[in-house]
Amino acid sequence: MSPKRSHPSEGSSTSYHKRQKSLNILFEQIVQAADYILNGIPKIQQAVETMYPQNASDILDTLVCWGVSCDRAKDAGCNWMSRERAILDMRLPNDKRIFQVYNERYESFSQLQKLKLSCLPTPSDFAQKWGQCQSNLDARLLCLRPPDARGLPLCTLHDIFRRYLLAAQMPLPEASESAIKAMEAAAQLCASMGRSFSTKDYDSNAVPQLRDLPENARTLAFDNCIRSILDKFIRGYALNPTTDMKAETGDAYMQAARSYDLAVKVLRDRGAQAFLEQGAPMFLLCVIGPWLLVAGGFHDGKNVIVEPLGDVCIMFEDYTNGRPEKLARVLHALSNHVDELKELAIQKRSSPIFPPFTPRIYTSCVLYTPSEAHTQGRLTFADKLDFKNCNRLLFSASLFIAISAEPIPVFVKLVSGKYGEDVHHLLAKHDLAPTLHAYSHPEGAPRAYVMEYLQSSSWKTLYDYSSLPNASTPKDLINRSITKVLYVLKKNGKVHGDLRSLNVMVNVSETGETIRVAGGSGKSRANIKVVDFDWAGDAGRVYYPALRNADICWPGNPAGPIEEDHDCLLVRGGLG
């Protein structure tokens, strides 16, 4: 019913005024469609009261929601929350001709309104209004502003970002022509970017439209300084018309993020499928006064992800020469990896397809218990897993150990800090923790731990299990299992550190009853497995984080050592 419409905020070659005109036309179509629905609602209500005199409340409620939706759509500046968006998907029963007609009309209206809600402004306007635009869940970019709009770390999405971050921290190679050019460019930038700029500072070689904008003088001076090391850019696509460029107004980082979003749309329009399958990785340079921020852009097939790559470089001179040296390392790493991006961009072969929001650099892993034939496994990620009150990078995946073998469903956890690998192995040996299958430790990226996958249908956290209405398992069954965990830890001089009910998994049946296993002295116990070993290790030699949940009565002090008796104290306090 609804014709395919071009997106008003796509097509980066469209001028600002043309784009605005397209948005105005779209709004006029929405108002026209909304008026048709509003005018028809009384007719439908009359028909409903005639056809369904006894049972019409649900239909009438839907009509009220339709009216609210149409009224809000006619207000161009109205913000739409998730509950208002849900109204766009409400429909009448399709058993009457009049309902069918208005369902089709409302479908057209809702498609138009969804198109408008997914629109983002030009990069320059977006940089000034990003707070308003990023509240739109249909259009937001994952770029850490606001903080909940975050994607996966770029170093987990493409190896070029991981290697760039490592190279930017390495000392410059001696007697290297590229390193010398990077130092020269850094010295020029630190000597010039701290001063003020005026219209007299223009580059005579710049395009006339840019020379006419005083606010672009700093950017042009920056381009002049780095031309010797980043002269490899070929502007194949016009990402922004010059009439949209308003440098140094608004938020430069958000402007770069929106520009990358447009770049992805341009690549899609141009049919650059091979590069898009690789995630269209790009480096984005943000010049903010005398500050330089290098960010990376990545498209995972669904989300646009933009994140800073390292700290801001301050382009000031200093007597220790520390700032120019840091800037030179960044420029040198950038120059080398831009060359690699060029090679990626011209490749024509297809790349493996990865699900959105999953890492892409952990394709292989080292087995903890290798056989004579196999020491490594192959990982295929399926989905990112989100759990209540959990701020970890967790994924479901399949582990392939042999070509002919069936894949093993696994759980993958990415860890940036420490992980009590030895404590995890210890409890797994006693069947008190998921089995650790494999690991991957790429330098410069979070470590991946591949372990047994506890299906949500048969495993519940002790916290969730305790709140189930049919949780009738005697407490002594759980207590015996917890006691065994504490005994194994103490006997081996280990601590878990975070032995709360959220980190204890209970094996349950389809009816919600606890699965029992053999315990000591002929008594059965609940089948449990402890998870989350981020704080675990040798008693007295591992430490709590400085920031802990203040609502929990923790033993020990923030950033203090985790002592041998702390796990027992936390359990006695009610498992946190």
matplotlib code that plots the C-alpha trace (Angstrom):
import matplotlib.pyplot as plt

x = [0.0, 2.8, 5.2, 8.9, 10.1, 13.6, 14.9, 15.0, 18.2, 20.0, 21.6, 24.6, 24.9, 21.5, 21.9, 20.7, 17.8, 16.7, 16.9, 14.8, 12.3, 12.0, 11.3, 8.6, 7.0, 7.1, 5.4, 2.7, 2.0, 1.8, -0.6, -2.8, -2.9, -3.5, -6.5, -8.0, -7.8, -9.2, -12.1, -12.9, -12.8, -16.4, -17.6, -15.8, -17.2, -20.7, -20.2, -18.7, -21.6, -24.0, -22.1, -20.7, -23.3, -22.1, -18.4, -16.7, -14.4, -11.1, -12.0, -13.0, -9.8, -7.8, -9.6, -8.8, -5.1, -5.3, -6.6, -3.8, -1.2, -2.6, -2.8, 0.8, 2.0, 0.6, 2.8, 6.2, 8.2, 6.6, 8.9, 7.7, 8.5, 8.3, 4.7, 3.6, 5.6, 3.7, 0.4, 1.7, 1.4, -2.1, -4.8, -8.5, -9.9, -9.8, -13.2, -15.2, -14.7, -14.6, -12.0, -9.9, -10.0, -8.9, -6.3, -4.7, -4.9, -3.4, -0.7, 0.3, 0.2, 2.3, 4.9, 5.2, 5.5, 8.1, 10.1, 10.0, 11.0, 14.0, 15.3, 18.5, 19.6, 22.7, 26.0, 26.3, 22.8, 23.1, 26.2, 24.1, 21.0, 22.4, 20.7, 17.3, 18.2, 19.8, 16.7, 15.1, 15.7, 14.9, 17.7, 20.3, 24.0, 26.0, 28.7, 28.6, 26.5, 24.3, 26.3, 23.7, 24.2, 27.2, 28.4, 31.0, 34.6, 36.0, 39.0, 36.7, 35.0, 37.9, 41.5, 42.7, 41.4, 43.1, 46.5, 46.1, 45.6, 48.7, 50.8, 49.8, 51.4, 54.6, 57.8, 58.5, 60.9, 64.3, 65.6, 62.2, 61.0, 57.4, 58.3, 60.3, 57.3, 55.0, 57.4, 57.6, 53.8, 53.3, 55.8, 54.0, 50.6, 51.9, 53.4, 50.3, 47.1, 47.1, 46.8, 43.7, 42.7, 41.3, 40.2, 43.8, 45.0, 43.2, 44.9, 44.9, 44.5, 41.3, 38.0, 36.4, 33.3, 35.5, 37.7, 34.6, 33.8, 36.0, 35.3, 37.0, 40.4, 41.7, 40.6, 42.4, 45.6, 45.4, 45.1, 48.1, 50.2, 49.4, 49.4, 52.8, 51.7, 48.0, 48.1, 46.7, 43.0, 41.0, 37.7, 35.7, 32.4, 30.9, 29.8, 28.7, 27.8, 29.7, 26.5, 26.2, 29.6, 29.7, 33.1, 33.7, 30.0, 28.3, 29.9, 32.7, 32.7, 28.9, 29.3, 32.0, 29.6, 26.8, 29.1, 30.1, 26.5, 26.0, 29.1, 27.6, 24.5, 26.5, 28.5, 25.2, 23.8, 27.0, 26.9, 30.1, 28.9, 32.3, 33.5, 30.2, 30.4, 33.8, 32.0, 33.1, 35.9, 37.0, 39.2, 37.5, 39.5, 37.9, 39.7, 38.3, 40.2, 43.8, 42.6, 42.7, 40.5, 40.9, 37.8, 36.8, 33.6, 32.1, 28.8, 27.8, 25.0, 22.4, 24.1, 26.4, 29.1, 31.6, 34.0, 37.2, 40.4, 42.6, 42.9, 42.6, 45.9, 46.6, 48.4, 50.5, 54.2, 55.9, 59.5, 59.5, 58.4, 55.9, 52.9, 54.5, 55.9, 52.5, 50.9, 53.6, 53.0, 49.2, 49.9, 52.4, 50.0, 47.2, 49.2, 50.2, 46.7, 45.0, 47.1, 45.5, 42.0, 42.6, 43.5, 40.3, 38.2, 39.3, 38.9, 36.0, 35.8, 33.0, 33.5, 31.8, 28.5, 28.4, 25.2, 24.8, 26.3, 28.8, 32.6, 34.5, 38.1, 37.7, 37.3, 39.6, 40.4, 42.9, 41.4, 42.1, 42.1, 43.5, 43.6, 46.4, 44.5, 43.1, 44.6, 42.4, 38.7, 36.6, 34.1, 30.9, 29.0, 25.2, 23.9, 24.7, 23.2, 21.7, 20.8, 19.2, 21.7, 24.6, 27.1, 29.2, 30.0, 28.4, 27.5, 26.1, 28.2, 29.0, 32.4, 33.7, 36.5, 36.6, 35.3, 33.0, 32.0, 28.7, 29.1, 29.1, 26.7, 28.9, 28.8, 31.6, 32.6, 34.9, 37.0, 39.2, 40.6, 41.6, 39.7, 40.1, 40.7, 42.3, 39.4, 36.9, 38.8, 38.9, 35.2, 34.4, 36.6, 34.1, 31.1, 30.4, 31.0, 30.5, 33.3, 35.9, 36.4, 38.8, 40.2, 41.4, 43.8, 44.5, 46.9, 45.2, 41.6, 39.5, 40.2, 37.5, 36.6, 34.6, 32.6, 29.7, 26.4, 23.7, 20.4, 18.0, 15.2, 16.9, 19.2, 18.0, 20.0, 19.4, 18.1, 15.4, 14.7, 14.0, 11.3, 9.5, 6.0, 6.7, 10.2, 9.6, 13.0, 14.1, 16.8, 19.1, 19.6, 20.9, 22.8, 24.7, 25.8, 26.9, 28.7, 30.6, 31.6, 33.0, 34.8, 36.5, 37.6, 38.9, 40.8, 42.7, 43.3, 41.0, 38.3, 35.4, 34.8, 31.3, 29.4, 26.0, 22.7, 23.0, 26.2, 24.8, 23.0, 20.4, 19.5, 15.7, 13.2, 10.4, 8.1, 10.4, 11.8, 15.5, 17.6, 19.4, 22.8, 24.6, 26.2, 28.4, 27.3, 24.7, 22.7, 21.6, 22.2, 20.9, 22.8, 24.3, 27.1, 28.9, 29.7, 31.4, 35.0, 36.2, 37.3, 38.4, 41.9, 44.3, 42.9, 44.5, 46.2, 43.2, 41.3, 37.8, 37.2, 37.1, 33.4, 31.0, 27.2, 26.6, 23.3, 25.2, 26.9, 30.2, 32.9, 36.2, 36.9, 36.7, 40.0, 41.0, 42.1, 39.6, 40.4, 39.7, 36.6, 34.9, 33.0, 31.5, 30.6, 28.8, 26.9, 25.9, 24.6, 22.1, 24.3, 24.2]
y = [0.0, 2.4, 3.4, 3.3, 6.7, 8.1, 9.2, 13.0, 12.9, 10.5, 11.5, 13.5, 15.3, 17.0, 20.6, 21.8, 23.7, 20.8, 18.5, 20.9, 21.1, 17.3, 17.4, 20.0, 18.0, 14.9, 16.9, 18.1, 14.5, 13.5, 16.3, 15.3, 11.7, 12.6, 14.8, 12.0, 9.7, 12.4, 13.1, 9.5, 8.6, 9.7, 7.6, 4.6, 5.2, 5.3, 2.1, 0.4, 1.3, -0.1, -3.4, -4.1, -2.6, -4.8, -5.3, -2.3, -1.0, -2.3, -0.8, 2.5, 2.6, 2.0, 4.9, 7.2, 6.3, 6.9, 10.4, 11.1, 9.9, 12.0, 15.2, 14.7, 14.1, 17.5, 19.2, 19.4, 20.0, 17.3, 14.6, 11.0, 8.7, 4.9, 4.6, 7.1, 5.2, 2.0, 3.6, 3.7, -0.1, -0.3, -1.5, -2.2, -5.7, -6.5, -8.2, -5.2, -3.3, 0.1, -1.2, -2.5, 0.9, 2.9, 0.3, 0.8, 4.6, 4.5, 2.2, 4.8, 7.5, 5.5, 4.8, 8.5, 9.4, 6.7, 8.0, 11.5, 10.2, 8.4, 11.6, 13.2, 16.7, 17.7, 17.3, 20.9, 21.1, 17.7, 19.0, 21.8, 19.7, 16.3, 16.2, 16.4, 14.1, 11.4, 11.0, 9.6, 5.8, 5.3, 7.6, 7.8, 7.1, 4.9, 7.5, 7.7, 10.8, 10.4, 7.7, 5.0, 5.4, 3.2, 0.5, -2.2, -1.1, -0.4, -2.6, -5.6, -4.8, -4.4, -5.3, -2.1, -0.1, -2.5, -2.2, 1.6, 1.9, -0.2, 1.7, 5.1, 4.1, 2.8, 5.0, 6.3, 4.2, 5.7, 6.9, 6.4, 8.9, 8.5, 9.2, 12.3, 13.6, 12.9, 14.8, 17.8, 17.9, 17.7, 20.5, 22.7, 22.0, 22.7, 25.9, 27.2, 25.7, 27.6, 31.0, 32.8, 32.6, 35.2, 35.5, 36.3, 32.8, 31.2, 28.6, 30.0, 26.4, 25.8, 25.6, 29.1, 28.1, 27.2, 30.3, 32.4, 31.0, 32.5, 29.7, 27.3, 29.0, 26.8, 23.6, 24.7, 25.5, 22.0, 20.5, 22.3, 21.0, 17.3, 17.3, 15.7, 12.6, 12.4, 13.5, 10.1, 11.1, 10.8, 12.6, 10.2, 11.0, 14.4, 13.7, 17.2, 20.0, 23.2, 25.0, 22.7, 23.3, 25.4, 24.5, 25.2, 25.6, 23.1, 19.8, 18.8, 15.2, 14.8, 16.5, 13.9, 11.1, 12.4, 12.8, 9.1, 8.2, 10.0, 8.4, 4.9, 5.9, 7.1, 3.9, 1.9, 4.1, 3.6, -0.2, -0.5, -3.8, -5.4, -2.5, -2.3, -6.0, -5.3, -2.6, 0.4, 1.3, 4.9, 7.3, 10.6, 13.7, 16.3, 19.6, 21.4, 24.6, 23.5, 19.9, 17.0, 14.0, 10.9, 8.8, 5.7, 4.9, 1.4, 0.1, -3.4, -3.8, -2.1, 0.4, 3.3, 3.2, 6.2, 6.2, 8.1, 6.2, 7.3, 10.5, 14.1, 15.5, 19.1, 20.9, 23.2, 23.5, 22.7, 22.7, 18.9, 18.3, 15.7, 17.0, 17.2, 13.7, 12.3, 14.0, 12.7, 9.1, 9.5, 11.1, 8.3, 5.5, 7.3, 7.6, 3.9, 2.7, 5.0, 3.1, -0.1, 1.4, 2.2, -1.4, -2.5, -0.1, -1.4, -5.1, -6.8, -10.2, -10.8, -10.9, -13.2, -11.8, -11.0, -10.4, -6.8, -5.8, -8.7, -8.6, -9.6, -10.1, -13.3, -15.7, -18.3, -19.3, -21.5, -24.6, -25.2, -29.0, -29.5, -32.9, -34.2, -33.2, -29.8, -27.0, -24.3, -23.7, -21.5, -19.1, -17.9, -15.2, -15.3, -12.4, -10.0, -11.0, -8.4, -9.3, -7.2, -5.3, -6.5, -4.2, -6.8, -7.7, -11.1, -13.1, -16.3, -18.1, -21.5, -23.2, -25.4, -27.7, -30.0, -29.6, -32.5, -32.1, -30.5, -26.9, -26.4, -23.7, -21.4, -18.3, -15.7, -13.0, -10.1, -8.9, -5.8, -6.0, -9.0, -12.3, -15.2, -17.8, -20.2, -19.9, -20.5, -23.7, -24.8, -24.6, -26.0, -29.0, -29.7, -29.0, -25.8, -23.4, -23.5, -25.4, -23.1, -24.3, -21.8, -18.3, -15.6, -12.9, -10.4, -7.7, -4.3, -5.7, -7.3, -10.9, -13.4, -16.4, -19.1, -21.2, -23.6, -22.0, -22.2, -22.0, -19.5, -22.1, -24.4, -22.1, -19.2, -16.9, -17.6, -14.1, -14.7, -18.2, -17.1, -14.7, -17.4, -18.2, -22.0, -21.9, -24.6, -26.1, -26.6, -24.1, -26.8, -28.1, -24.6, -24.2, -27.5, -26.4, -22.9, -24.6, -26.8, -23.7, -22.0, -25.2, -25.6, -22.0, -21.9, -25.2, -23.9, -20.4, -18.7, -16.1, -15.3, -11.8, -11.3, -14.3, -12.7, -14.3, -12.7, -14.8, -18.1, -20.1, -22.7, -25.6, -25.9, -28.3, -27.3, -27.2, -24.8, -27.4, -27.5, -30.3, -32.3, -33.9, -36.2, -34.5, -35.5, -38.0, -39.4, -36.2, -34.5, -30.9, -28.3, -28.3, -24.8, -23.1, -19.9, -17.3, -13.9, -14.4, -10.8, -10.2, -13.8, -14.9, -15.7, -14.7, -11.4, -10.8, -9.7, -6.4, -5.1, -2.3, 1.2, 1.5, -1.0, -1.1, 1.1, -0.7, -3.9, -4.5, -5.6, -7.0, -5.2, -1.7, -0.3, -1.0, -3.1, -6.8, -9.6, -11.8, -15.5, -15.0, -12.4, -14.8, -16.5, -13.1, -12.0, -15.3, -14.9, -11.5, -13.0, -13.4, -9.7]
z = [0.0, 1.0, -1.9, -1.2, -0.3, -0.2, 3.2, 3.4, 5.5, 3.2, -0.2, 1.0, -2.3, -1.6, -0.6, 2.8, 1.2, -0.9, 2.1, 4.1, 1.3, 1.3, 5.0, 4.5, 1.8, 4.0, 6.9, 4.5, 3.5, 7.2, 8.0, 5.0, 6.0, 9.7, 8.7, 6.7, 9.7, 12.1, 9.8, 9.5, 13.2, 13.9, 11.0, 12.3, 15.8, 14.5, 12.5, 15.6, 17.8, 15.2, 14.5, 18.0, 20.5, 23.3, 22.9, 21.3, 24.0, 22.5, 19.0, 20.5, 22.6, 19.4, 17.8, 20.7, 20.3, 16.6, 17.3, 19.8, 17.3, 14.4, 16.6, 17.8, 14.2, 13.2, 15.7, 13.9, 17.1, 19.2, 20.7, 20.5, 23.3, 23.0, 24.1, 21.4, 18.8, 19.8, 18.8, 15.2, 15.1, 16.5, 14.0, 13.9, 13.4, 9.7, 9.5, 8.1, 4.9, 6.6, 9.0, 6.1, 4.4, 7.4, 8.4, 5.0, 5.5, 8.9, 7.7, 5.1, 7.8, 10.2, 7.6, 6.8, 10.5, 11.2, 8.2, 9.8, 13.2, 11.7, 10.0, 11.2, 10.3, 8.4, 10.3, 11.2, 12.5, 14.2, 16.0, 17.6, 18.3, 19.1, 22.5, 20.8, 17.9, 20.1, 22.1, 19.0, 19.3, 15.6, 14.5, 17.2, 16.6, 19.0, 19.9, 23.7, 23.7, 25.7, 27.7, 27.1, 23.3, 23.2, 20.9, 21.2, 21.6, 18.1, 18.8, 19.0, 15.7, 13.3, 13.7, 12.0, 15.0, 17.5, 15.6, 15.3, 19.1, 19.7, 17.2, 18.6, 21.9, 20.5, 20.2, 16.7, 14.7, 14.3, 10.9, 9.3, 6.7, 7.7, 11.3, 10.4, 8.4, 11.4, 13.8, 11.3, 11.0, 14.8, 15.3, 12.8, 14.4, 18.0, 16.8, 15.0, 16.3, 19.6, 18.0, 16.8, 13.1, 10.8, 7.2, 6.2, 7.1, 4.1, 2.0, -1.6, -2.9, -0.9, -2.8, -3.0, -1.0, 2.0, 1.8, 2.1, 5.6, 8.3, 10.8, 8.5, 8.7, 11.5, 9.7, 6.5, 8.5, 10.0, 6.5, 5.4, 8.3, 7.8, 4.0, 3.9, 5.8, 5.0, 1.3, 0.3, 0.6, -2.5, -2.2, -4.2, -2.5, -1.5, 2.0, 2.8, 0.5, 1.3, 2.1, 5.1, 6.5, 9.6, 11.1, 14.8, 15.6, 17.8, 18.7, 16.4, 17.6, 16.9, 13.5, 12.6, 13.8, 11.7, 8.7, 9.0, 9.2, 5.8, 4.5, 5.1, 3.3, 0.3, 0.2, 0.3, -2.6, -4.6, -4.2, -2.2, -0.8, -0.1, 2.0, 3.9, 4.7, 6.4, 8.5, 6.4, 8.9, 8.8, 10.8, 11.7, 12.6, 14.9, 15.2, 18.2, 18.7, 19.5, 20.3, 18.0, 18.6, 16.4, 16.3, 14.4, 12.6, 12.0, 10.7, 11.9, 9.4, 11.7, 13.9, 13.2, 15.9, 16.4, 19.3, 20.2, 19.5, 22.4, 24.3, 22.9, 21.7, 22.8, 20.0, 22.2, 22.4, 25.7, 27.1, 27.6, 24.0, 25.4, 23.5, 20.1, 20.6, 21.5, 18.5, 16.2, 17.4, 16.6, 13.2, 12.3, 13.3, 11.5, 8.3, 8.2, 8.9, 6.3, 3.7, 5.0, 4.8, 1.2, 0.5, 2.2, 0.3, -3.1, -2.2, -4.1, -2.3, 0.1, 3.9, 6.4, 7.6, 11.4, 13.4, 14.5, 17.9, 18.0, 18.0, 14.8, 15.8, 17.8, 15.0, 16.5, 20.1, 22.0, 23.7, 27.4, 26.9, 23.4, 21.7, 19.6, 16.5, 17.6, 19.7, 18.5, 17.9, 15.7, 17.1, 15.4, 17.4, 17.4, 19.6, 22.4, 25.7, 28.1, 31.6, 34.3, 36.5, 34.4, 32.7, 31.0, 27.4, 27.1, 23.9, 22.7, 20.2, 18.6, 19.1, 16.3, 17.2, 14.2, 10.7, 11.0, 14.6, 15.8, 17.0, 20.8, 22.1, 24.2, 26.3, 25.5, 28.0, 27.1, 30.0, 29.9, 33.5, 35.6, 35.6, 38.1, 35.5, 38.0, 40.4, 37.6, 36.6, 40.2, 40.8, 37.3, 38.2, 41.1, 38.8, 40.6, 37.7, 33.9, 32.0, 30.4, 26.9, 25.3, 25.4, 23.0, 24.2, 21.4, 22.4, 22.7, 23.0, 25.7, 26.4, 25.4, 27.7, 26.0, 28.4, 28.8, 27.9, 30.6, 28.8, 30.4, 30.1, 32.6, 34.6, 36.8, 39.0, 42.6, 42.9, 40.2, 41.4, 45.0, 43.6, 41.6, 42.9, 42.7, 44.2, 46.8, 47.0, 50.6, 51.6, 52.9, 49.3, 48.2, 51.4, 50.9, 47.5, 48.7, 51.6, 49.2, 47.1, 50.2, 51.3, 48.0, 47.9, 51.4, 51.1, 48.1, 49.5, 46.9, 47.0, 44.6, 46.0, 44.5, 45.7, 45.5, 44.5, 41.0, 40.5, 41.5, 38.8, 39.9, 37.6, 37.4, 35.7, 33.3, 36.4, 38.2, 40.6, 41.5, 39.8, 42.5, 42.3, 44.7, 47.7, 50.6, 53.3, 50.9, 51.0, 47.7, 47.0, 44.5, 41.2, 41.1, 39.1, 40.2, 37.6, 37.2, 38.4, 37.6, 41.3, 42.0, 42.9, 45.8, 49.2, 50.4, 47.0, 44.9, 45.6, 45.5, 42.9, 44.2, 43.1, 44.4, 44.8, 47.8, 48.6, 49.5, 52.9, 51.6, 53.8, 53.4, 52.1, 48.5, 46.7, 49.7, 49.7, 49.5, 52.5, 53.0, 55.2, 53.0, 50.8, 53.9, 55.4, 52.2, 52.1, 55.8, 55.0, 52.5, 49.4, 48.8]

ax = plt.figure().add_subplot(projection="3d")
ax.plot(x, y, z, "-o")
ax.set_aspect("equal")
plt.show()
